[in-house]
């Protein structure tokens, strides 16, 4: 099983982050990392993160290259995974799946997050298969259903009332 480690994008890894590229056939499906980082600079609800293989954990300077980039947003009770891009050299190795699992784990730690969501552009079957295989389902909210270019998905966060003992 592929394991990842997420780190902040800093001055030390900025150029590596903006140098990541998806396969040619995927370029229309994902925003550039430069655009994503610019958005994060002016929006405090955005959290951009560099994706590394877990082997860099514990090293101040990563000993292997960055494999991708992800970004999420927290707004109105929703933890929204806005970006996921894996560099073309590291695709089909489990990094995308491992990253989504880690981002979902992190989003569940925020008390204000009641729902986790994401989107992908129509025609991006790779993203559709990945998200749906992890339990994401169509988000049937009016603005999402009627969106022209994107498909919106949600992942419900189950509340387990059995952890509380209620005495009457």
C-alpha positions in Angstrom: 0.0 0.0 0.0 1.3 3.4 -1.0 1.8 5.9 1.9 2.2 9.6 1.5 3.3 12.5 3.6 1.9 16.0 3.2 3.9 19.2 3.8 3.2 22.9 3.5 4.4 24.5 0.3 7.2 26.8 1.3 10.0 28.9 -0.3 12.2 25.8 -0.2 9.8 23.6 -2.3 7.8 26.2 -4.3 9.7 25.8 -7.5 9.5 22.1 -7.3 5.7 22.4 -6.8 5.1 24.7 -9.7 7.3 22.4 -11.9 5.0 19.4 -11.4 3.1 18.3 -14.5 0.3 15.9 -15.3 0.1 13.9 -18.5 -0.6 15.8 -21.6 -4.1 14.3 -21.9 -5.0 15.6 -18.4 -3.9 19.2 -18.7 -7.4 20.5 -19.3 -8.7 18.8 -16.2 -6.6 20.5 -13.5 -5.7 24.1 -12.7 -2.0 24.9 -12.6 -0.3 24.8 -9.2 0.8 28.4 -9.7 -2.9 29.4 -9.9 -3.8 27.3 -6.9 -1.0 28.8 -4.8 -2.1 32.3 -5.8 -5.6 31.6 -4.8 -4.4 30.2 -1.4 -2.4 33.4 -0.8 -5.5 35.5 -0.9 -8.0 33.1 0.6 -7.4 32.0 4.2 -9.9 29.1 3.8 -7.6 27.3 1.4 -4.9 24.8 2.5 -2.3 24.0 -0.2 -0.1 21.0 0.5 2.8 19.3 -1.2 2.6 15.5 -1.6 5.6 13.3 -0.9 6.2 9.6 -0.5 6.1 8.7 3.2 9.8 7.8 3.1 10.5 11.6 3.6 8.8 11.6 7.0 11.3 12.7 9.7 13.7 14.4 7.3 13.8 18.2 7.4 14.8 18.3 3.8 13.0 15.6 1.7 15.3 13.0 0.3 12.9 12.2 -2.6 11.0 14.4 -5.0 7.6 15.9 -4.5 5.1 13.6 -6.2 2.1 15.9 -6.3 0.0 18.7 -5.0 -3.4 19.0 -3.2 -5.5 21.7 -1.8 -8.7 21.8 0.3 -11.1 24.4 1.5 -13.2 24.7 4.7 -16.3 26.8 4.3 -20.0 26.6 5.4 -19.5 23.2 7.1 -18.0 21.6 4.1 -14.4 20.4 3.7 -13.9 20.6 -0.1 -11.0 18.9 -1.8 -10.4 21.5 -4.5 -7.2 20.2 -6.1 -5.5 16.9 -6.6 -2.6 16.5 -9.1 0.0 13.8 -9.2 3.0 14.4 -11.4 3.0 12.3 -14.6 6.1 10.4 -13.4 4.3 9.1 -10.3 0.8 8.3 -11.6 -0.7 4.8 -11.4 1.3 4.1 -8.2 -1.4 4.8 -5.6 -0.4 8.3 -4.6 -3.8 9.8 -5.6 -5.8 7.3 -3.6 -3.4 7.7 -0.6 -3.6 11.5 -0.8 -7.4 11.5 -0.8 -7.6 9.1 2.2 -5.2 11.4 4.1 -7.0 14.6 3.2 -10.3 13.0 4.3 -8.7 11.9 7.6 -7.5 15.5 8.2 -10.8 17.1 7.3 -12.6 14.8 9.8 -10.5 16.4 12.5 -12.2 19.8 12.0 -15.3 20.0 14.2 -17.0 22.4 11.8 -16.7 20.0 8.9 -20.0 18.1 8.5 -19.6 17.0 4.9 -16.6 16.3 2.7 -16.9 17.1 -1.0 -15.0 17.3 -4.2 -15.5 17.9 -7.9 -14.0 16.9 -11.2 -14.5 18.1 -14.8 -16.9 16.2 -17.0 -15.0 13.7 -19.0 -12.3 13.1 -16.4 -13.1 9.4 -15.9 -9.9 8.7 -14.0 -11.0 11.2 -11.2 -14.5 9.8 -11.3 -13.3 6.2 -10.7 -11.0 7.3 -8.0 -13.5 9.3 -6.0 -16.4 6.9 -6.4 -14.1 3.9 -5.4 -13.5 5.8 -2.1 -17.3 6.2 -1.4 -18.0 9.6 -2.8 -21.5 9.9 -4.4 -23.3 12.5 -6.4 -24.0 15.7 -4.5 -27.6 16.4 -5.3 -27.7 20.0 -4.3 -29.3 22.4 -6.9 -26.3 24.5 -7.8 -24.1 21.4 -8.1 -26.5 19.3 -10.2 -26.9 22.2 -12.7 -23.2 23.0 -13.0 -22.1 23.1 -16.7 -18.5 21.8 -16.5 -18.0 20.0 -13.2 -19.5 16.9 -11.4 -19.8 17.5 -7.7 -19.5 14.6 -5.2 -19.9 14.3 -1.5 -18.8 11.9 1.3 -21.0 11.9 4.3 -19.3 11.9 7.7 -21.3 9.4 9.8 -22.1 10.5 13.3 -21.9 7.5 15.6 -24.3 8.3 18.5 -23.5 4.9 20.1 -20.3 6.4 21.5 -22.4 8.5 23.9 -24.3 6.9 26.7 -27.7 8.6 27.2 -29.3 8.1 30.6 -32.9 9.1 31.2 
